[in-house]
Amino acid sequence: MARVTGIGGFIFPARDPALLARWYMTHFGIDPVPGDYVTPPWRQEAGDTVFAPFKGEPGGSDPVESRWILNLRVDDLDGMVAALRAAGTIVEVDPETYPNGRFARLADPEGNPLELWQPATPDDAPGS
């Protein structure tokens, strides 16, 4: 059976696409889509990816429960949070450390919900 091998892109509407693309590049290092077929696009590191529908009402009034949530894998949650806060972005860090890692929530400048995830490493295991 043919199957999906990964996510090839995440395309979503924006009031100001160029401004939002610059914000993602500035704060997360995600390169904007090239304007030609010679320049390579941004490449993510291989790693776990969760594809998980959740209960909510598309188009509802509560953005957390009615929209998609883009989860971005990060290598240093504390450093990322500090840089975002220094730039004036409100970030809520989940105080709990889960078996699969640590999380934080924020919104981009257009109000789209984002989740940052620092995966657990073998060094994070109890007793290490």
Contacts in CASP RR format, 6 or more apart in sequence:
PFRMAT RR
TARGET T0000
AUTHOR 0000-0000-0000
METHOD contacts of the structure
MODEL  1
MARVTGIGGFIFPARDPALLARWYMTHFGIDPVPGDYVTPPWRQEAGDTV
FAPFKGEPGGSDPVESRWILNLRVDDLDGMVAALRAAGTIVEVDPETYPN
GRFARLADPEGNPLELWQPATPDDAPGS
6 49 0 8 1.000
7 49 0 8 1.000
10 70 0 8 1.000
12 68 0 8 1.000
12 112 0 8 1.000
14 20 0 8 1.000
14 110 0 8 1.000
15 110 0 8 1.000
16 110 0 8 1.000
18 32 0 8 1.000
19 109 0 8 1.000
20 108 0 8 1.000
20 109 0 8 1.000
20 110 0 8 1.000
21 32 0 8 1.000
21 33 0 8 1.000
22 32 0 8 1.000
23 108 0 8 1.000
23 109 0 8 1.000
24 30 0 8 1.000
24 32 0 8 1.000
24 108 0 8 1.000
25 31 0 8 1.000
25 32 0 8 1.000
26 87 0 8 1.000
27 83 0 8 1.000
27 84 0 8 1.000
27 87 0 8 1.000
27 89 0 8 1.000
28 72 0 8 1.000
29 42 0 8 1.000
30 42 0 8 1.000
31 41 0 8 1.000
31 42 0 8 1.000
33 41 0 8 1.000
34 40 0 8 1.000
34 41 0 8 1.000
44 73 0 8 1.000
45 73 0 8 1.000
47 73 0 8 1.000
48 73 0 8 1.000
48 119 0 8 1.000
50 71 0 8 1.000
54 69 0 8 1.000
55 65 0 8 1.000
56 65 0 8 1.000
56 66 0 8 1.000
57 65 0 8 1.000
57 66 0 8 1.000
58 66 0 8 1.000
58 67 0 8 1.000
59 66 0 8 1.000
59 67 0 8 1.000
60 66 0 8 1.000
63 107 0 8 1.000
63 111 0 8 1.000
63 113 0 8 1.000
64 113 0 8 1.000
67 112 0 8 1.000
67 113 0 8 1.000
68 112 0 8 1.000
68 113 0 8 1.000
69 113 0 8 1.000
69 114 0 8 1.000
69 115 0 8 1.000
70 112 0 8 1.000
70 113 0 8 1.000
70 114 0 8 1.000
70 115 0 8 1.000
71 114 0 8 1.000
71 115 0 8 1.000
71 116 0 8 1.000
71 117 0 8 1.000
72 114 0 8 1.000
72 115 0 8 1.000
72 116 0 8 1.000
72 117 0 8 1.000
73 117 0 8 1.000
73 118 0 8 1.000
73 119 0 8 1.000
74 80 0 8 1.000
74 116 0 8 1.000
74 117 0 8 1.000
74 118 0 8 1.000
75 118 0 8 1.000
76 118 0 8 1.000
77 93 0 8 1.000
77 102 0 8 1.000
77 103 0 8 1.000
77 104 0 8 1.000
77 116 0 8 1.000
77 117 0 8 1.000
77 118 0 8 1.000
80 104 0 8 1.000
80 116 0 8 1.000
81 91 0 8 1.000
81 93 0 8 1.000
81 104 0 8 1.000
81 116 0 8 1.000
84 91 0 8 1.000
84 106 0 8 1.000
85 91 0 8 1.000
89 106 0 8 1.000
90 106 0 8 1.000
90 107 0 8 1.000
91 104 0 8 1.000
91 105 0 8 1.000
91 106 0 8 1.000
91 116 0 8 1.000
92 104 0 8 1.000
92 105 0 8 1.000
92 106 0 8 1.000
93 102 0 8 1.000
93 103 0 8 1.000
93 104 0 8 1.000
94 102 0 8 1.000
94 103 0 8 1.000
94 104 0 8 1.000
94 105 0 8 1.000
97 120 0 8 1.000
97 124 0 8 1.000
98 120 0 8 1.000
99 120 0 8 1.000
100 119 0 8 1.000
100 120 0 8 1.000
101 117 0 8 1.000
101 118 0 8 1.000
101 119 0 8 1.000
101 120 0 8 1.000
101 124 0 8 1.000
102 117 0 8 1.000
102 118 0 8 1.000
102 120 0 8 1.000
103 115 0 8 1.000
103 116 0 8 1.000
103 117 0 8 1.000
103 118 0 8 1.000
104 115 0 8 1.000
104 116 0 8 1.000
105 113 0 8 1.000
105 114 0 8 1.000
105 115 0 8 1.000
105 116 0 8 1.000
106 113 0 8 1.000
106 114 0 8 1.000
106 116 0 8 1.000
107 113 0 8 1.000
107 114 0 8 1.000
108 114 0 8 1.000
122 128 0 8 1.000
END
